């Protein structure tokens, strides 16, 4: 798992969404994003934005070229949406509030 961004991504999703261990999940997602795994970069950036860490979220999203290349971000979202269908995810009020600040 140490040098495997895809393994970190999967572990991050499980820890964050299934087990509710957000710190460990974010660690794995960030490790995967830092390993240049686009899905993890998108997920980690999105989670940072929704948790109110706008600077960190925008920094990671910028590496995907989200302002100039919407196709890359759309592809990531489609792949992530398939991955997330296995998890029961509830939208927290703070997530919605933070996303409105963008």
C-alpha positions, 0 to 999 in steps of 0.5 A: 500500500505504501507506494500504491496510490490506488490502494490508498484511494480504496482504503481512504474511501473505506475508512472515511465513508464506511468506518467513519474514521475520517482522519485515517480516510483523509490520510489515505486519500491525501497519500493517493492524491499526492501519488498523482491518482486523479480520482483521489485528488478530486475526492480529497479536494472535494472533501477539503472544500466541503469540510471548510478547508477551502485553501487546501481543497482549491490547491488539490482541485487546481492540480486537475485544472478544474477551472480550465478543463471541466472534462477531467473533473467530470471524468473523475466525478463519474468514476467516483460516483460508481465507487461511492454507490457501495457506501451509505453517505449522508450529507452533513449541513456543514458540508452544504454550508461550506460548498455555498461559500465557493 
